[in-house]
Amino acid sequence: MASSKTPETLDFVVVSNRLPIDAKPAKNGAEKWVTSPGGLVAALQPVMKGRTAAWVGWPGRVDIDLEPFSLASTHYFPVALSAVELEEHYEGFSNSTLWPLYHDVIVQPEFHRTWWETYKKVNQRFADRAAEVAAEGAFVWVQDYQLQLVPQMLRKKRPDLQIGYFHHIPFPAYELFAQLPWRADILHGLLGADVVGFQRKTDASNMREAVRRNFGYSMQKPMVRVPLRATPPRNRKAPPVTASKTREVMVEAFPISLDVQSSAKLASSDAVVKRAKEIRKELGSPKTMFLGVDRLDYTKGIRHRLKAFGEMLQEGTLKAEDAVFVQLASPSREGVEQYRELRDDIEQLVGRINGDFGHLNRPAIVYLHQNISREEMMAMYVACDVMVVTPLRDGMNLVAKEFVSARTDHRGALVLSEFAGAADELDEALIVNPHDIDGLKEALADAAAMSAAEQKSRMEHMRKVVVENDIKRWATSFIDAVKPPERKRRR
């Protein structure tokens, strides 16, 4: 039950584009707040559990200014956005400029000055809200690419704060990043943090290289020395900067994880195990059940894996009576034209494959464009034989880790793209280049034919990795990096 009573300031503040909850109609006609879907929420909620903290973010509705409210020990501070700001900041600059640029220009990014101006305005609003609710010397944790200017805005307004920023998506190589007209401003915004965290070492290296080439700041990996009065230079080839007074910013990889114990416990529950058996039966008890779980996004490689599966049916490597591919593609950014086109393309591909190879009692591909409960998701993980995670570019991809967490039976095979951050840790998966359709087909065939002994060996190794590097370790390592004793003394 929500309460209108919230503390004026708090020592632990999370700032993200969206609040982790949505208002849904309740039976009595009122509203109740429920957890939002998404990887960021799944990652951060275990960190927030039991911690008295503030969460600053947009509540999911436009043109409405909600008062702060509390649920359990988390106090929520909504940031208002107009319909135009949502379109230009979120759908525009964040997801039609930054998202494609940061994902290796899989589609062409759009550069519009009006979007940039709105991005700056909205970032300032988030920074102002965070500054209001943060206590003296508080730890403020800014999340992701929609808010890259917030760290510097916060530092300017509240130099007493300890500021961390975590970048959940990839950071591109400089040759791509250099396309961004406002690259210096973005880098300057990020360098307002004490620690800038990334999923992979290559992402951290890419940012440090961008800083070196734009600003000429001295650095000793992973530290960047930023002049205290630094401002983004207007010239694009800055000479080396020398300053007697600098502050150090750590730019380093902190691979994100999840609450492994919670996932394993739910996956082992009687209800989930029962539902997993029902799913197999509903699918006609196939010899091999392939599973893909993604947001509907052009970075996820959904078309590539379905194309590979269709070719395997056509070539006879797999038979439709023995194999089924279940693809869950949860709705995403439906206001963006590229995503509507992607949905049409995938549905046409699914329809064509099912028309060619499906049977009256079961299609070759079961395609679900919907959100499902966590329990149903876990049941799918437990039910499947082969988990297929083949993004063309991804920061981490927690689906791969969640699947491994769910397989307490040490069965199942994981086919994993080398372009997902999870591939750095889950090296016992069958690692593939999703652009190589023939190589992808070979991996799918090997996964389907994998012996129980090999499944067990690989899964035990991967489970050991995710258990040892769970969400608690990720959060602790990042927070400790932001506020170690020696950093406090230097401030």
C-alpha angles and dihedrals in degrees: 000000000000121000127202092214112100131162116255094234137008137198097227119050129176118196119194137155092251132032110241093243139064131206112243129181114263127211093257092057093257125105133258129196116239133182115273121231120249145095095261092056092046090052100045104038094074088051091053095045110114092000121116101231148142124241117199118195150114111288096218100259129096129226095015129110110207124195119239115272139180136229116186108313097338119091116204124212111189121212114210122229129185122225089254092050091050090051096046102034102036109021092029118037098014099044106021097038111024101028097057092038092052091046095062095271093285082163124019114269120228121228116204124165092211090057090050093052091051091047089056093047094050093045089053091052091053091047092050091050093049091048090054096053100037116099122224108296092002124165110246119192114197116198130215147323099311089069106039094133095052098084094060093040089053093047091052092050099035113022089170092070128100104227128197126179125194122196109206098186130057122284110221131235112269095254088064098036089053089069090072109098090208097045094125092052092050093050091047089051093051093047089063087081125086089223128022109196129199137183097239136030090238090059092052090046090050091055094047089051090050090051092049094049095044103037108015092225116167117246144176108201122289092011125078118195109221121191110242092234095041119152125178109268116235093218112080097220104055120191118237111289121229121188133161092219119052139154124218121238119193113220106187146138120264106173108216123230141173144244096285096181092052092049093047092047093051093044090053095048118117092241094054094044090050092048091049090057090048091052091054090049093047089053091053096260095281121201089233128023114193117196134198122183118184147132108260096261134138090233094063099075094230094146092050095054094044090048089052091049092049092051091050089055091047093049093045095243085124129023121219091227090057103037137045130182116213111197119187112192110178116209114269136179093340090174090068114087094218090060093050089051091048091054091052092049094050094045090051090050092049091048092050094050092045091048091053101040111012125109131222092254097040139017120228089236124035104203121192120186098186145086116263133192121269089245091056090047091053090049089055091051090051093044099050128088098202126031112204116202108167112155118170087221129355139163098226113321107218092198089079092052093043091053091051090047090052096052099084086151089067090232133121134058130251123215106195134183117239086223094067118090089230089070089072090065106024096060093152089069118096097265116212143176101232091206088063099078093181091050090047091052090051091052092048090051092048091049092050091050097042114131121240090245093055092045090053094048094049095042094049090055094048093046090052089055096050093043092052093044103044131152093274092057091047094051094043094050092049096045091046090052091054097049114025116150094255092054091051090053092052095053 
